[in-house]
């Protein structure tokens, strides 16, 4: 929706767009617990079934 509004009002012509870089663990640690950062480092779509217990209290983000 936001993208559509930006294009509709031709705001993209006046904007500078920056692509974000992949966050480093030290950057994530500024906002998240060390356990959560480690969890993100270990989990992949292929290994998510191994972490079912840890993910039980999390929202499903469809990895």
N, CA, C and O of each residue as an XYZ file, in Angstrom:
252
protein
N       0.817     -1.183      0.000
C       0.000      0.000      0.000
C       0.872      1.262      0.000
O       0.619      2.192     -0.766
N       1.875      1.292      0.841
C       2.750      2.458      0.908
C       3.443      2.687     -0.426
O       3.530      3.815     -0.910
N       3.936      1.601     -1.013
C       4.615      1.713     -2.300
C       3.683      2.309     -3.352
O       4.098      3.156     -4.143
N       2.442      1.874     -3.362
C       1.457      2.383     -4.318
C       1.220      3.885     -4.114
O       1.128      4.637     -5.084
N       1.123      4.310     -2.876
C       0.923      5.735     -2.592
C       2.121      6.568     -3.034
O       1.961      7.647     -3.605
N       3.310      6.065     -2.767
C       4.523      6.781     -3.181
C       4.536      6.958     -4.689
O       4.849      8.041     -5.183
N       4.201      5.914     -5.420
C       4.169      6.008     -6.881
C       3.035      6.907     -7.368
O       3.222      7.695     -8.295
N       1.871      6.794     -6.752
C       0.713      7.589     -7.169
C       0.958      9.086     -7.029
O       0.553      9.874     -7.883
N       1.616      9.462     -5.960
C       1.904     10.882     -5.731
C       3.256     11.303     -6.306
O       3.715     12.424     -6.085
N       3.881     10.398     -7.040
C       5.175     10.631     -7.684
C       6.244     11.080     -6.694
O       7.148     11.843     -7.035
N       6.125     10.599     -5.483
C       7.111     10.938     -4.458
C       8.462     10.295     -4.735
O       9.499     10.803     -4.309
N       8.445      9.176     -5.450
C       9.692      8.484     -5.757
C      10.652      9.355     -6.564
O      11.862      9.129     -6.547
N      10.120     10.340     -7.264
C      10.963     11.240     -8.050
C      11.737     12.210     -7.162
O      12.727     12.803     -7.592
N      11.281     12.365     -5.925
C      11.914     13.308     -5.002
C      12.618     12.599     -3.848
O      13.111     13.236     -2.917
N      12.655     11.281     -3.926
C      13.220     10.496     -2.828
C      14.587      9.938     -3.182
O      14.906      9.696     -4.346
N      15.376      9.743     -2.148
C      16.612      8.998     -2.268
C      16.348      7.653     -1.611
O      15.987      7.603     -0.436
N      16.520      6.574     -2.342
C      16.207      5.247     -1.822
C      17.508      4.530     -1.458
O      18.444      4.466     -2.255
N      17.544      4.000     -0.251
C      18.706      3.259      0.230
C      18.302      1.813      0.471
O      17.254      1.547      1.060
N      19.115      0.901      0.026
C      18.875     -0.512      0.307
C      19.569     -0.849      1.628
O      20.756     -0.568      1.800
N      18.832     -1.445      2.549
C      19.444     -1.794      3.833
C      20.405     -2.972      3.678
O      20.229     -3.821      2.805
N      21.411     -3.009      4.529
C      22.319     -4.150      4.533
C      21.803     -5.195      5.513
O      20.986     -4.894      6.384
N      22.277     -6.401      5.368
C      21.908     -7.468      6.294
C      22.494     -7.119      7.661
O      23.682     -6.820      7.778
N      21.663     -7.161      8.673
C      22.098     -6.771     10.016
C      23.101     -7.774     10.576
O      22.931     -8.986     10.442
N      24.141     -7.251     11.200
C      25.135     -8.073     11.873
C      24.631     -8.411     13.273
O      23.839     -7.661     13.843
N      25.084     -9.537     13.834
C      24.648     -9.909     15.186
C      24.839     -8.797     16.217
O      23.989     -8.610     17.087
N      25.927     -8.071     16.130
C      26.168     -6.991     17.099
C      25.114     -5.891     16.969
O      24.753     -5.263     17.964
N      24.622     -5.655     15.766
C      23.563     -4.665     15.561
C      22.232     -5.175     16.111
O      21.490     -4.421     16.741
N      21.929     -6.445     15.878
C      20.695     -7.030     16.402
C      20.694     -7.029     17.927
O      19.650     -6.850     18.555
N      21.872     -7.230     18.517
C      21.988     -7.289     19.978
C      21.665     -5.955     20.642
O      21.430     -5.917     21.850
N      21.647     -4.887     19.901
C      21.277     -3.586     20.464
C      19.790     -3.544     20.799
O      19.364     -2.739     21.627
N      19.004     -4.399     20.167
C      17.552     -4.357     20.327
C      16.947     -5.677     20.795
O      15.789     -5.711     21.213
N      17.716     -6.765     20.728
C      17.197     -8.092     21.058
C      18.127     -8.793     22.044
O      19.300     -8.441     22.172
N      17.586     -9.780     22.730
C      18.388    -10.539     23.694
C      19.427    -11.387     22.962
O      19.270    -11.714     21.785
N      20.490    -11.733     23.687
C      21.552    -12.560     23.122
C      21.007    -13.929     22.705
O      21.417    -14.480     21.683
N      20.083    -14.474     23.500
C      19.473    -15.767     23.163
C      18.720    -15.702     21.839
O      18.811    -16.621     21.025
N      17.984    -14.627     21.626
C      17.207    -14.483     20.393
C      18.126    -14.317     19.182
O      17.864    -14.887     18.122
N      19.189    -13.548     19.331
C      20.140    -13.350     18.230
C      20.800    -14.680     17.876
O      20.975    -14.993     16.698
N      21.165    -15.459     18.886
C      21.758    -16.779     18.649
C      20.753    -17.710     17.965
O      21.112    -18.464     17.061
N      19.503    -17.652     18.400
C      18.436    -18.439     17.779
C      18.319    -18.105     16.292
O      18.238    -19.008     15.459
N      18.311    -16.834     15.961
C      18.220    -16.421     14.558
C      19.419    -16.896     13.754
O      19.296    -17.218     12.572
N      20.571    -16.938     14.395
C      21.790    -17.381     13.723
C      21.716    -18.879     13.387
O      22.237    -19.316     12.361
N      21.061    -19.662     14.264
C      21.023    -21.115     14.102
C      19.890    -21.618     13.225
O      20.030    -22.662     12.588
N      18.779    -20.910     13.173
C      17.600    -21.441     12.480
C      17.647    -21.149     10.976
O      18.090    -20.085     10.543
N      17.177    -22.123     10.203
C      17.029    -21.974      8.751
C      15.703    -22.641      8.374
O      15.124    -23.351      9.196
N      15.219    -22.432      7.171
C      13.992    -23.131      6.760
C      14.134    -24.653      6.865
O      13.158    -25.351      7.140
N      15.349    -25.165      6.645
C      15.567    -26.611      6.709
C      15.661    -27.141      8.138
O      15.414    -28.323      8.375
N      16.017    -26.279      9.093
C      16.195    -26.733     10.479
C      15.107    -26.238     11.425
O      15.178    -26.503     12.625
N      14.118    -25.538     10.925
C      13.118    -24.960     11.826
C      12.364    -26.021     12.624
O      11.925    -25.746     13.741
N      12.203    -27.224     12.077
C      11.510    -28.284     12.818
C      12.273    -28.687     14.081
O      11.668    -29.184     15.031
N      13.581    -28.481     14.104
C      14.389    -28.809     15.278
C      14.159    -27.832     16.428
O      14.486    -28.132     17.576
N      13.603    -26.675     16.123
C      13.414    -25.626     17.123
C      11.943    -25.416     17.467
O      11.563    -24.344     17.940
N      11.118    -26.427     17.234
C       9.674    -26.294     17.462
C       9.368    -25.859     18.889
O       8.475    -25.039     19.106
N      10.092    -26.393     19.859
C       9.867    -26.017     21.258
C      10.180    -24.564     21.523
O       9.448    -23.894     22.251
N      11.250    -24.070     20.948
C      11.639    -22.674     21.134
C      10.700    -21.724     20.395
O      10.538    -20.571     20.792
N      10.083    -22.214     19.319
C       9.211    -21.363     18.516
C       7.769    -21.382     19.001
O       6.941    -20.630     18.486
N       7.451    -22.218     19.973
C       6.071    -22.375     20.431
C       5.462    -21.060     20.896
O       4.264    -20.841     20.713
N       6.256    -20.185     21.490
C       5.719    -18.922     21.998
C       5.887    -17.768     21.012
O       5.570    -16.624     21.336
N       6.384    -18.064     19.814
C       6.637    -17.023     18.815
C       5.514    -16.971     17.780
O       4.807    -17.954     17.557
N       5.370    -15.824     17.165
C       4.442    -15.657     16.057
C       5.013    -16.382     14.850
O       6.228    -16.373     14.653
N       4.179    -17.006     14.043
C       4.630    -17.696     12.843
C       4.937    -16.676     11.757
O       4.039    -16.014     11.238
N       6.219    -16.559     11.421
C       6.634    -15.642     10.373
C       6.876    -16.367      9.062
O       7.428    -15.790      8.125
N       6.470    -17.617      8.986
C       6.602    -18.435      7.776
C       8.015    -18.402      7.224
O       8.269    -17.852      6.152
N       8.917    -18.994      7.965
C      10.294    -19.085      7.509
C      10.314    -19.941      6.278
O      11.377    -20.168      5.701
